[in-house]
Amino acid sequence: MSWPRVKLCDVATINPRPPRDIDESQQVTFVAMASASENGYLLASENRIFSETKKGFTYFDKNDVLLAKITPCFENGKCLRPGQIPTSIGFGSTEFHVIRPEAERLDGLYLFYLVWNEQFRFLGEKSMSGAAGQKRVGSDFLKGFEIPLPPLPEQKRIAAILDKADAIRRKRQQAIQLADDFLRAVFLDMFGDPVTNPKGWEVKPLGDVLKLSSGNGLSAKEMDSSGSYPVYGGNGVNGHHSEYMFKEPQLVIGRVGAYCGVVHITQPYSWVTDNALYVKDFVRDVNIHYLAQLLDISNLNQYAGKAAQPLVSGNRIYPLEMIFPPLQEQLKFEDIKVKYLESAKGFDFALLEAEAMFSSLSQKSFRGEL
C-alpha cells in the first residue's frame, strides 16, 4: 500500500530549543560525535549539569533522533535512535541535527529508520554545502524532505519489522567478528605478541620478505557487474570484471582513506584496483595466511601518512621489523585457519542474506510500500 507523503517539518520539529523554565541544576547526558555509532546505538556518554552545558552544545531530549550533519559522519550513518540516554535531557556535538517527532503523528523509531536509510543519506549528500571536508546537510533539506506517513499503528508495525531485521543482521556481523577474534587468539597463542616477541622468533624488516605493488588503475566505470571475476579495492570485493588479473590468491592491503591498512586474501581469478596494494613478489619463503594475520594484528593503518587522506605505501611499511617463525610453524597456523574458516563459511552467506533482507525492507519502507 502507498501512504500519503508529508514534509518532515509538518510532523517533527527540527533543532528545537530548550524550554525556558528548565531546572538548571539537573543532570543531563552529554553525547559526543564519537559516541554515536554508525548502527544507531549510543556507545558512551557522560553526566553533566545543565547550567554548565547549555551553551555551545546541541540540546535534545530522550525521545529525539540525533543525526550527524557533517561529512563523512552523515554519509557513514552516524545517527542516534530515540530512548537511549539515561536522563530526560541531553546535549551533544554542534554537528548533530535534532529531529523531534510529534508523538501523536510520528513514531520516533519509524523516524529513525527513515533518516538512517541509505537513500535518504544519498539525497542528503547531494544537498550538502560548504568547503571540502567541512560539508554539511542543512536544516532546510530536513524540513522540506517528504516522508511516507501511514497511521501511527502502521508506523510502529513497520519499525518493529525493521528492528527485527536489523537485529538479525547485527547478530550475523557479531558471528563474523567472533571468528576474527578466534583466529587472532590462536595466532597470539602460537606466536606471542609480534611487538614484544616473547618467543624469540627471527625478526626481519618487511621489505626483506616481500615487495608490494599497487593495482593497475581499474576504475569503477570499467567494472562489469555481470563479470565473473571479483575486483578487490581497499575494503575487499567492490565490484566484478569480465577479465582477471591473477590466477592465484593474492595478499591485498588497503592503501587509502578509511580502509587503509585493511588486509585480506583474494579469491583465485581476481583483480586489484589501485586503491589497494598487493604482494608482487615474496623475497623469502613465507605463508600467505600467516602473513595476512601478522599484518592485520600489526595495524598498518597507524603507519599511514598524516595527510587529509591517509595513505599506506610500501616505503612506509618496508622498514617495519616483524617476526617470522620457521615456515613449518606458519603452516600449522594455516592448517587451523583454513579448517576454521571452512566450518564458518556459512557466516558470510548468512550475513549477505541478512543484509539483503534489511536493505529490501528498508527501501520499501522509505518508498511507503511496506
N, C-alpha and C positions, 0 to 999 in steps of 0.2 A: 504494500500500500504506500502511496506517495502522500507525505504530510505537508501541510502549509509551511511556508518559509517566512521567517521574520528577521528583522535586523537584530543583531545581538544587543544593541543599546536599548531595544524595546522590552527586553526581558531580563536585563542584567545591568548593573552599574559598573562602569569601567573606572578603576582607580578611585574608589570612594575615599572621602576624608573622615578622620576620626571624629566621633561625637564631641560636642563642647563640654558636656557635663561629666566627662570621664574621671574616674579616680586616678590621679597621677601617681599615687604611691603603690598601685597594684603591680604585681609581677606580670611580665609579658614574655613571650618566646621570641628570640632573635634567630632568624634563618639567613645564613649567608648563601651566596650563589652556589658555592661548593657543596652545600648541604642538601641541595635539591638534586636528586638523581635523574638520570635520563629515562627511568622507568616509572616516574611519577611519585616516588616514595621519598620520605624525609630520612636522610642519612644521619643527621646530627642537628642539635640545636643547643641554645644556651638560655638561661633565665636572666632577665634584666628587669630594671624598674622603668615604668612608663615614662616618668619625668626625665630620665637620663637618656631615653632612646627616641623620643618623639620628633626630634629634629635631625634631619639629614638621612632618614631612612624611610622605607615604604611601609605604610600601615596596612594591615589586613586583619580579618578575624578568622576564627577557626573553620568556618564553613565556606570561605572564599577559595577560588582557584588561583594559584600563582603561575604566571607564565613568563619565562625569560624573554626579554625583548632584544637583547644584543647578540650579534653574531660571534662565535658559532653556536652559542648556547641554545638559541632559538631553534636552529636547524637540527641540532642534536637531540631535541626533545626534552630539554630541561623544563619541567613543569611539575607542580605540586598538587596532587589531588586533595580534596577537602577533608577536614576532620582529623588531621594528623598531629597538630600541635597540642600540648597538654594544657595550655591556658586558653582563655576565650579570645584574647587579642595577641597579635604578633606584629613584629616589624622585620623587615628584610632589606636586602640589597636594593638600591635605587634602579637596578637593571631588571627588576620584576615589574610586569603589569599585574594588576589585581582585578579579577573579574568576580563580581558578587551577584549570584543569581537571585532573581525574585523567587522566594521559596514557594509561592503559590502557583508559579507558572513554569519554572525551570529547575530541574533536579541537578544538584551540584556534581554528582558523579557522571551523569549524562553529559553535562557541560565539559567536564574534564576530558572525556573521550573524544568530544568534537574538536577541541583545540589541541589535543595531543595527536590528532590524526595526521598521517603523512601528507595527505592532500592539502590540509589546512596549512601545514608548515611550508609546503611548496608554494602556495599562493602568498603566504606571509613573506617568504623570502623575496618574491618578486616585488613586493611593495616596499622593501627596506630602503631607507635613505641614510645618508651620512658618508663620511670618509671611509676609505678602505680599512678594514679591521675594526671599525667603530660603527658599522651599520646597525640600524635598529628598526624594529617593527613599530610603527606609530600607533597611537591610541585611535586615530581616525579609521585605520584599517579595521581594528577590532569593532568599533562602534557601528560601522557600516556593513560588517560581514553578515551575510544571511545564513541562518541555520534552519534545519527542519525542526518543527515544533509539534510533535504528537502530544496527546493528553498526558498529564503527569504520570498516571499509572503505566502508560506505554513507555515513557522515558525511563522509569525505574526498571521495567522489564528488559529494555534494550541494554541499559547499563549493567544489569546483572548478567546478561549473556556475555557481554564484552569482558566483564570482570572474570568470569569463569574461564573464558578462552585465554585471557592474559595469564591467569594463574597456571593453566596447563603449560603455556609457553615458557613461563619462568621456571617451572619445575624441570622442564627438559633442559633449559640452559644450566640449571644447577647440577643436573646429572653430568653434563659435559665438563663443567668446572671440577666436579669431584674426580672425574677421570684424569684431568690435568694435574690435580693435586696429588693423586695417587702416583703418577709417573714421576713427579718432582720428588716425592718422598722416597721412592725406590732409588732414584739417581743419587740423592744425598746419602742414603744408607750405604750404597755400594761404593761411592767415590768420595764422600765427605764434601764439605764446603769448598767450592772451587777457589774461593779467595784465600782462605787460610790454609788450605791443602794439608789437613791433619794427617793424611795417609802417605804423604811424601811422594806423590806421583811426579813424573817428569814434567817440567814446565817449559813451554816454548811460546815465543811470540806467534800470534795468529797468522801473521804474514809468512812465517816459515812453514806453515802447514797447508795453506790454501791461497788461491788467487781468485779475486772476485771480478765480475763484470756486470754492467747494467744490461737491461733488456735491449731490444732492438728498435725501440721507438714506436711500437704499435700504439695507435691512438684509439679512443673509444669509437670514433667514426669508422675505423677499419675493422672493428669486430663484427662477427657474423653470428647473430643469435641462433641461427639454425646449424651452425658448425658443430662438429662432434668433438673438438679438442678444447679443453679448458684453458683460459687465459688467466695467468696469475699476475696480480698487482701487489701493492704493498700490504693489503689486508687479506690476501688469499684469492680465491677464484672470483673474478669480477667481470667475466664475460666468456665468450666462446669464439672460435675461429675455425675456418674451413681447412687450415693447414696447421702443421705442428712444427715447433722449434726444436724440441728434444724428444728422443725416444725413451730415455731412461728418466727415472725420478731425479729431480734436482733439489738442492738446498737453496731456498729463497729467503732473502731478508728484506723486509720493507725498509725503504730508504728515505721517504719524505713524509712530512705532515704528521697527522695523528697516528699513522700506522708505522712510523719509522721504528726499527728495532724488532718488529714482529717477525718471528721465524716460523717457517713451515716447509714441509717436503711436498713437492709437486707430485701429481699423478704421472704415470707414463704417458707419452704423447701429449705434451702440453706446450704452452707459450708463456713467455715472461715479458711484461712491459717494462719501459724504462723508469717507472717509479718503484722498481724493485731491483735488488742485486741478486745475482746467482753465483754459485761456485763454479767457476770456469775450469779450474784445474786443482787437483789435490797434489801438493808437492811431496807429501809423505802419506803413508797408509793411515787412514782414519775412517771410522764407521760413521755413515751419514746420520743414523739415528742417534748415536751418542753425541755427535757434534750439534745436531739440532737442539737436543735437550740442554747441552752445555751453554750454547749461545742464548737460549731462552732464559735460563737461570741467570745468566750474566747481565741481562737487561741492557742491551746495546743502545737503547734509547738515550741513556744517560751520557753517551759519548757523541750525541748528535750535535751539530752546530747550533749556536745560540741565536741565529737569525730569526726573522719573523716566521719563517717556515723551517722547522727542524730538518736537518739533513744528516743521514748516516752515509759515510763513504768508506771505501776500502782504506784510504790513507789514515782515516781517523781510528779505525779498529785494528789495523795490522799490527801496531805495536803492543796490543794488549797481550799480556802473558797469561796463558791458560794451561790447565792440567791435561795431560794426555797419557792415561794409563796404557799398558800394553793392549794391543789390538784384541787379544783373546778376551780380555776383561770387557772391552767395549762391546764385543759380540754377545756376551752374556746379557748385557743390558738390552741390546736389540732384540734378543730372543724373548725376554719378558715383555718388552714394549709391544712387539708385533702381536704376540698372543693376546695381550690385554686389549689392544685396540680392535682385534678381530672379535673378541667377545663383546666389546662395547660398541660395535659398528651400528647397532640399532639406535644408539643415542642420536647420531647425526640425522638419520632418516626421520626419527620421531620429532626432532626439533624442526626440520623443514616442514613437516606436516602441520605442526602446531603454529609455526609462523604463517604458513599459507592460510590456515583456518582463521587466525586472528585478523590477518590483513583483509581477507574477504569480508568478514563480518564488520570490520571497522569501516571499510569503504561503503558497504551497504547502508550502515547507519549514517554515514556522512551524507549520502545521497537521499536519505529519508526513505529507504526501501526495506529496512529490517523490521 
